[in-house]
């Protein structure tokens, strides 16, 4: 198809793939310009919304993944490696690294809500048969953020994430198709009372904002229920990109604490969320949605200068340098 992002990627000299690294993108200069502009926009909007940005290691000790529950629930999708007789995992998610940063220093109720973002590179083992251009890859960048807050702050923080998601999709002229509320799966951590509270909190926010949503029973993640946002592209296809996950379990498992007003120790509640989802996948969706005709701010080639006669070449070179100096 004309608008297949893999064909557009070749025509526009954006990226390529190779058998030496299945499911991993080789970004050419033009493709990296688009990637970096998506990242720059993400940083700008998150700074305005009060997020701090962090970066955590890509390879972490097995112990960390045992605490988080990923070792038990997700091990077959994790790349493993050894170092000095210790088993390490190449991270498939960013959350455990974020926990280590939270735990590094004592926290007070005055530090909450704490909004921490990470453009984290993750690797997940996928069967080669399901790999598909930028849509299904092994290595990708998740625009993750983790919000640590109190129960009283929870609904406001979820509403603020929804507002931020709205800002992003308006910028790219992509419409929401529908929203899904996914509830407790069969394999899960935590007690029923906590799941009841988590599910009802997400539902309350959707109802207060008068958002229509579909119930998706049993499709939550093992540590909490979630809201998924499905967007519609110019071909009428729907894609699940943004998600908000409510998590009471990880703070418990990692023994996260904050000191409350009365000097008692309490557990923060955690929200996991992505907006692009995966920068690679989002780029693929955007290329097909716009048929490669990206807005000027995102385009790797913003201007072309034509010289009709040889005597204009010096003027053209001067103009070229001037545009380059001004960030074009």
C-alpha positions in Angstrom: 0.0 0.0 0.0 1.1 3.6 -0.7 0.9 4.6 2.9 2.6 1.5 4.4 5.0 3.0 6.8 7.7 0.5 5.8 7.5 1.8 2.2 7.4 5.4 3.3 10.4 4.8 5.6 12.4 3.7 2.5 11.2 6.5 0.3 11.8 9.2 2.9 15.1 7.5 4.0 13.9 7.3 7.7 14.9 3.8 8.9 15.8 0.3 7.9 15.9 -3.2 9.5 18.4 -6.0 9.3 18.6 -9.7 10.2 21.6 -8.9 12.4 19.2 -7.3 14.9 15.6 -8.7 14.3 12.9 -6.3 15.4 15.3 -3.4 16.1 15.2 -0.2 14.2 18.3 1.3 12.4 17.4 5.0 12.4 18.8 7.0 9.5 19.4 10.8 10.0 15.9 11.7 8.7 14.2 9.2 10.9 16.2 10.3 13.9 15.1 13.9 13.3 11.5 12.8 13.6 12.2 10.6 16.7 14.1 13.5 18.4 11.3 16.0 17.6 8.7 13.7 19.2 11.0 13.5 22.2 11.5 17.3 22.4 7.8 17.9 22.3 7.2 15.2 25.0 9.9 16.9 27.2 8.4 20.4 26.7 4.8 19.3 27.6 5.9 17.2 30.6 8.1 20.1 32.0 5.0 22.3 31.9 2.9 19.6 33.6 5.4 19.3 36.6 7.2 16.1 35.7 10.9 15.4 36.6 12.8 13.4 34.0 15.0 10.4 35.1 17.1 7.7 33.3 17.7 4.2 34.8 20.0 1.3 33.7 18.9 -1.1 31.0 20.3 -4.2 32.7 19.2 -4.9 36.3 19.7 -7.8 38.8 17.3 -10.6 38.7 16.4 -9.9 42.4 14.7 -6.7 41.4 12.4 -8.5 38.9 11.6 -11.1 41.5 10.4 -8.3 43.9 8.4 -6.6 41.1 6.7 -9.9 40.1 7.9 -9.7 36.5 10.2 -12.8 37.0 7.2 -14.9 37.8 4.7 -13.4 35.3 6.9 -12.3 32.4 10.2 -14.2 32.4 9.7 -15.9 29.0 9.7 -12.4 27.4 12.9 -11.2 29.1 16.4 -11.2 27.6 18.8 -12.6 30.3 22.5 -12.1 30.8 25.1 -13.1 33.4 27.8 -11.0 35.0 30.2 -12.3 37.7 27.9 -15.3 38.3 24.9 -13.1 38.9 21.8 -13.3 36.7 20.7 -10.0 35.2 17.7 -9.0 33.0 17.6 -6.6 30.1 14.6 -4.5 31.2 11.3 -5.1 29.5 9.7 -2.3 31.7 11.0 0.8 33.4 9.1 0.6 36.7 11.6 -1.2 38.9 14.4 1.4 38.1 12.0 4.2 39.0 11.3 2.4 42.4 15.0 2.5 43.1 15.2 6.2 42.6 12.1 6.8 44.9 13.7 4.6 47.6 17.1 6.4 47.4 16.0 9.3 49.7 13.3 9.5 52.4 10.0 11.1 51.2 7.5 13.3 53.0 3.9 14.0 52.2 5.2 17.4 51.0 7.0 15.6 48.1 3.8 14.2 46.8 2.4 14.0 44.2 5.8 13.1 42.7 5.6 12.9 38.9 8.7 11.1 37.3 9.1 10.6 33.6 11.5 8.3 31.7 12.0 7.8 28.0 13.3 4.3 28.7 14.7 1.9 26.1 13.2 -1.6 26.7 13.7 -5.0 25.1 11.0 -7.8 24.9 11.4 -11.2 23.3 8.8 -11.5 20.5 8.4 -14.4 18.1 10.0 -13.4 14.7 6.7 -14.1 12.9 4.8 -11.3 14.7 7.4 -8.6 14.1 6.0 -5.9 11.7 8.0 -2.8 10.9 7.7 -0.2 13.6 4.4 -1.6 14.9 5.8 -4.7 16.6 9.5 -4.5 17.6 11.9 -6.1 20.1 13.7 -2.9 21.2 11.6 0.3 21.7 11.4 3.5 23.7 8.5 3.8 26.2 7.6 7.3 27.2 6.9 6.1 30.7 6.0 8.1 33.8 5.3 7.0 37.3 3.3 9.2 39.7 3.6 8.6 43.4 0.7 10.1 45.3 -1.7 9.8 48.2 -5.3 8.3 48.0 -6.7 11.9 48.2 -4.6 13.0 45.3 -5.4 10.0 43.1 -8.5 11.2 41.2 -6.9 14.7 40.4 -3.7 13.0 39.1 -5.6 10.6 36.9 -7.7 13.6 35.5 -4.5 15.5 34.8 -3.0 12.6 32.9 -6.2 12.5 30.7 -5.9 16.2 30.0 -2.2 15.7 29.0 -3.2 12.8 26.7 -5.8 15.1 25.1 -3.2 17.9 24.5 -0.9 15.4 22.7 -3.6 13.9 20.4 -5.0 17.3 19.4 -1.4 18.3 18.4 -1.2 15.4 16.0 -4.8 15.8 14.8 -5.6 12.2 15.8 -9.1 11.5 17.2 -10.0 9.2 20.1 -12.1 6.3 19.0 -13.0 4.8 22.4 -11.7 4.3 25.9 -11.6 1.0 27.7 -11.5 0.2 31.4 -9.7 -3.1 32.0 -10.4 -4.9 35.3 -8.7 -7.6 37.4 -7.1 -10.4 35.5 -7.1 -14.1 36.6 -3.4 -14.0 37.5 -3.0 -11.0 39.8 -1.3 -9.7 43.0 -3.0 -8.2 46.0 -6.3 -8.6 47.8 -9.9 -8.1 46.5 -10.5 -5.0 48.6 -7.6 -3.1 47.0 -8.7 -4.1 43.5 -12.3 -2.9 44.3 -10.8 0.5 45.3 -8.5 0.7 42.3 -11.3 -0.1 39.8 -13.9 2.2 41.4 -11.4 5.1 41.4 -10.7 4.8 37.7 -14.4 4.4 36.9 -15.2 7.5 39.0 -12.8 9.7 37.1 -14.2 8.5 33.7 -17.8 9.2 35.0 -16.9 12.7 36.4 -15.4 13.6 33.0 -18.5 12.2 31.3 -16.3 10.0 29.1 -17.9 7.1 27.4 -16.0 3.9 28.0 -16.2 0.1 27.3 -15.7 -2.3 30.1 -13.0 -4.9 29.3 -13.3 -7.5 32.1 -10.1 -9.5 33.1 -7.7 -7.5 30.9 -6.0 -5.4 33.5 -2.3 -5.9 34.3 -1.2 -8.3 37.2 -0.6 -5.3 39.5 -3.7 -3.2 38.8 -6.6 -2.1 36.5 -6.1 0.3 33.7 -7.7 2.8 31.3 -6.6 2.3 27.6 -7.1 5.1 25.0 -7.8 3.9 21.4 -7.2 6.4 18.6 -8.5 6.3 15.0 -6.3 7.0 12.0 -7.2 8.3 8.5 -7.8 4.7 7.3 -10.4 4.1 10.0 -8.1 1.7 12.0 -8.0 1.9 15.8 -4.8 1.8 17.8 -4.3 1.5 21.6 -1.5 4.0 22.5 -2.0 5.8 25.8 -2.7 3.9 29.0 -3.1 4.7 32.7 -2.5 1.9 35.2 -3.4 2.2 38.9 -1.0 0.2 41.2 -1.2 -0.5 44.9 1.0 -3.6 44.6 4.5 -2.3 43.6 4.8 0.2 46.4 3.9 -2.6 48.8 6.4 -5.1 47.3 9.2 -2.5 47.1 8.3 -1.2 50.6 8.0 2.4 49.4 7.1 4.9 52.1 6.5 8.6 52.9 6.2 10.4 56.2 2.7 11.8 56.7 1.7 15.0 58.6 1.3 13.1 61.9 4.8 11.5 61.4 3.4 8.1 60.6 4.8 6.0 57.7 2.5 5.4 54.8 2.6 3.7 51.4 2.3 6.0 48.3 -0.1 4.9 45.5 1.5 4.6 42.1 0.2 5.4 38.6 2.0 4.0 35.6 1.2 5.8 32.3 2.4 6.2 28.7 1.2 8.7 26.1 2.9 7.7 22.9 3.1 4.2 24.2 6.1 3.3 22.1 7.8 6.1 20.1 8.5 3.6 17.3 4.9 2.4 17.0 3.5 5.9 17.3 5.9 7.1 14.5 4.6 4.2 12.3 0.9 5.1 13.0 1.6 8.8 12.3 3.4 8.1 9.0 0.5 6.0 7.8 -2.2 8.4 9.2 -0.6 11.4 7.4 0.6 9.4 4.4 4.1 10.6 5.1 3.1 14.3 4.9 4.3 15.3 8.3 3.6 18.8 9.8 6.6 21.2 9.2 7.8 21.1 12.8 8.1 17.3 12.6 9.4 17.0 9.0 13.0 16.0 8.5 13.1 18.2 5.3 11.4 21.5 6.0 12.6 23.6 3.1 14.0 23.0 -0.3 15.9 25.8 -2.1 15.9 25.9 -5.9 18.4 27.8 -8.0 17.3 28.4 -11.5 20.6 29.8 -12.8 24.3 29.2 -11.9 24.8 32.9 -11.0 22.3 32.4 -8.1 24.3 29.7 -6.4 26.2 32.0 -4.0 22.9 33.6 -2.9 21.4 30.1 -2.5 24.4 29.0 -0.3 24.0 32.1 1.9 20.3 31.4 2.3 21.0 27.8 3.1 23.4 28.7 5.9 21.0 31.3 7.3 18.1 28.8 7.4 20.4 26.1 9.0 21.6 28.7 11.7 17.9 29.4 12.5 17.2 25.7 13.2 15.4 24.9 9.9 
